């Protein structure tokens, strides 16, 4: 079998899909994208295609090594995300060619169903408690929310109380037997993070995600040591080398993104690396159905997988949602807060190619917001 073409599709709301075709009629799908930089990653995929066309798609690890390391300049979100989507597609081809799900090729399933969580509220969260109640009614047992909106380097007691009251309202709504995870989104300074973590402890969040931006990961040991709340991070880390010091810092949950951190191949290695430190795995996935399917394949073969993010109904999904590009949506059939083990070959999903082609004609130009403080200075989104 030989690779004949790599085709990319910009599809709403902010995704980039990749189809890798072969001369035997078996195609694989991947989702290589950096949100807000889809065209840039698309160009990277086109450049990497020169190394792949005419090659055997089954040599996944060799392709990963060459694509990741074959250029003198390497690493970073754009290249790692391009490799990630290609890697997903190659695993999809391998599974389809052999007639088995990818997780069977990674050692087999270690669980029968995977717990999932859903997003509530929005970028600047409002009506979070009401939204949480809706998600519980839909069958979820865990939700995640942005804990805050814009935050200054040092904040007032009133701003801190607003965050705590919002989370308290959600906790009251869902009760003690269900979970709420909090995403700080790198919006707060280390000083404010310490205050918020202290004040939020009585509400027992499942975890706090990205308490500081990745550039300040050196602060993680102190933050982890100073709170009983489990700390999660990793969506903006792109390799096992990026995770090396972070895993040793005392975090509880590693969150590599299957569309950013080198795909299935590298994320499986990061999961094993996390296990060495007693750290759970919860793949980051605010993206589309291919990224979710790839994440689940890793979840089902990783003993330390804790919970899986899904983007169904997330505030970014304007125009299209996770199920819109699937032939059979039952593969993501949520029940009792879990999704069943995928049994189809490859990634376990069938992409509706007509829907993808129609969406690609419209395309998108999604950009993340740029936030400013009341004084006009830049602040983290």
Secondary structure, DSSP 8 states (H G I E B T S, - for coil): --EEEEEEEEETTTEEEEEEEETTS--EEE----TT-HHHHHHHHHHHGGGTTTS-TT-HHHHHHHHHHSSSS--SHHHHHHHHHHHHHHHHHHHHHHTSBHHHHTT--S-SEEEEEEE-S-TT--SHHHHHHHHHHTT-SEEEEE--SS--SS--HHHHHHHHHHHHHHHHHH-TTSEEEEE-TT-S-HHHHHHHHHHHGGG--S-EE-SS-GGGGGGHHHHHHT-SS-EEE-TT--SHHHHHHHHTTT-SEE--BTTTSSHHHHHHHHHHHHHHTT-EE--B--S-HHHHHHHHHHHTT-TTB--EE--TT-TT--S--GGGGBS-GGGG-EETTEEE---SSBTS--B-HHHHHHHHHH--------EE-TTS-EE--
